[in-house]
Amino acid sequence: MFLCRLLLMSAAVLFAAPTSKPDAASEAIAKVRAEWAQDLHEKQFDKIVQLYAPDAAFLLPSGDRIVGRQAIRDLMKNIMSIFTSEITLNSMVVEHSGTLAYDSGTFSETLVKVSDGSKTESKGSYLMVLKRQADGNWLIAQQVWTGTEPAH
């Protein structure tokens, strides 16, 4: 009988809804994610590149690898000269250990063409690998996107 009660109590603890609040690292990573989406929408290229480590890599759905802050800024500036992004990031998993973390989830995006206001819908998955810097800030080290790529 004791073993049965112990098993039931253990199961209740295992399957109970989490009651703890997100920790400081998870909150900082969520802030990076939110700032990234806002800066992209507002076309704040100089601000958005500051969310990346200097040697960061941005991996496109096509397989192309864009490396370094300036190259990432140029890519975003080129795309956003054609489109305005209305992106929603739905984080599904945030994990961290030591100085490394990842944020994985799905996205949906409406790209509004600057020239005529026409819209293109896109959706897929994303993964951001972040690294905590010496000053405590988290920066994007690697970022990858999968899903449908809008026609240019």
C-alpha positions in Angstrom: 0.0 0.0 0.0 2.8 2.4 0.9 4.5 1.7 -2.5 1.2 2.4 -4.3 0.8 5.8 -2.5 4.4 6.7 -3.2 4.0 5.9 -6.9 0.8 8.0 -7.1 2.5 10.9 -5.3 5.5 10.7 -7.6 3.2 10.7 -10.7 1.3 13.7 -9.4 4.6 15.6 -9.0 5.8 14.5 -12.5 2.6 15.5 -14.3 1.7 18.6 -12.4 1.7 21.9 -14.3 5.0 23.7 -13.8 4.7 26.4 -11.1 8.1 28.0 -11.5 8.7 31.2 -13.3 11.1 31.4 -16.2 14.6 32.0 -15.1 16.7 35.0 -16.0 18.4 33.3 -19.0 15.1 32.2 -20.5 13.7 35.8 -20.0 16.8 37.3 -21.7 16.4 34.9 -24.6 12.7 35.8 -25.0 13.7 39.5 -25.0 16.3 38.8 -27.8 13.6 37.0 -29.8 11.0 39.9 -29.3 13.6 42.6 -30.2 14.7 40.7 -33.3 11.1 40.5 -34.6 10.4 44.2 -33.8 13.7 45.4 -35.3 13.0 43.4 -38.5 9.5 44.8 -38.8 10.8 48.4 -38.2 13.7 47.9 -40.5 16.2 48.8 -37.8 19.2 47.0 -39.4 21.8 48.6 -37.2 19.9 47.6 -34.1 19.1 44.0 -35.2 22.8 43.2 -36.1 23.7 44.1 -32.5 21.7 41.0 -31.5 24.2 38.8 -33.3 27.6 37.7 -32.3 30.3 39.3 -34.6 30.9 35.9 -36.3 27.3 34.8 -36.3 25.9 32.7 -39.1 22.4 33.1 -40.7 21.3 30.0 -42.6 18.7 30.5 -45.2 16.1 27.9 -46.2 18.0 27.7 -49.5 21.0 26.4 -47.7 23.0 29.6 -48.2 25.1 30.5 -45.2 25.5 34.3 -44.4 28.4 34.9 -42.0 29.1 38.0 -39.9 27.2 41.0 -38.7 27.7 43.1 -41.8 26.7 40.3 -44.2 23.6 39.6 -42.2 22.7 43.3 -42.1 23.2 43.6 -45.9 21.0 40.6 -46.5 18.2 42.0 -44.3 18.5 45.4 -45.8 18.3 44.0 -49.3 15.2 41.9 -48.5 13.5 44.6 -46.5 14.0 47.2 -49.3 11.5 45.0 -51.2 9.3 43.8 -48.3 8.1 44.8 -44.8 8.0 41.8 -42.5 5.1 41.0 -40.2 6.5 38.0 -38.4 5.2 36.0 -35.4 7.7 33.7 -33.7 6.1 30.9 -31.6 8.8 29.6 -29.3 8.3 26.0 -28.4 11.5 25.1 -26.6 14.1 27.3 -24.8 17.0 25.4 -23.2 20.3 26.7 -21.8 23.3 25.4 -20.1 26.4 27.4 -19.2 27.1 29.9 -21.9 25.0 28.2 -24.7 21.3 28.3 -25.3 18.8 27.5 -28.1 15.3 28.8 -28.9 13.3 26.6 -31.3 9.9 27.1 -32.6 7.7 28.0 -35.6 7.0 31.2 -37.4 4.4 32.7 -39.6 5.2 35.7 -41.7 3.4 38.1 -44.0 5.7 39.9 -46.3 4.2 43.1 -47.7 5.8 44.2 -50.9 6.9 47.9 -50.6 6.2 48.7 -54.2 2.5 47.7 -54.4 1.3 46.5 -51.0 0.8 42.9 -52.2 1.2 40.2 -49.5 3.1 36.9 -49.5 2.5 34.4 -46.7 5.3 32.2 -45.3 5.6 29.7 -42.5 8.0 27.2 -41.1 10.4 26.5 -38.3 13.3 28.4 -36.8 16.2 27.7 -34.5 18.4 30.3 -32.8 21.5 29.2 -31.0 22.7 31.9 -28.6 25.9 32.4 -26.7 26.2 34.4 -23.4 28.9 37.0 -23.7 31.4 38.1 -21.0 29.1 41.0 -20.2 26.2 38.6 -19.5 24.2 39.5 -22.7 22.9 36.7 -24.9 23.7 37.1 -28.6 22.6 35.0 -31.6 25.5 32.8 -32.8 23.6 30.7 -35.3 20.2 31.1 -36.8 18.4 28.8 -39.3 15.1 28.9 -41.0 13.1 26.2 -42.7 9.8 26.4 -44.6 8.4 28.2 -47.6 10.5 30.9 -49.1 8.6 33.8 -50.6 9.2 34.6 -54.3 11.2 37.8 -54.9 
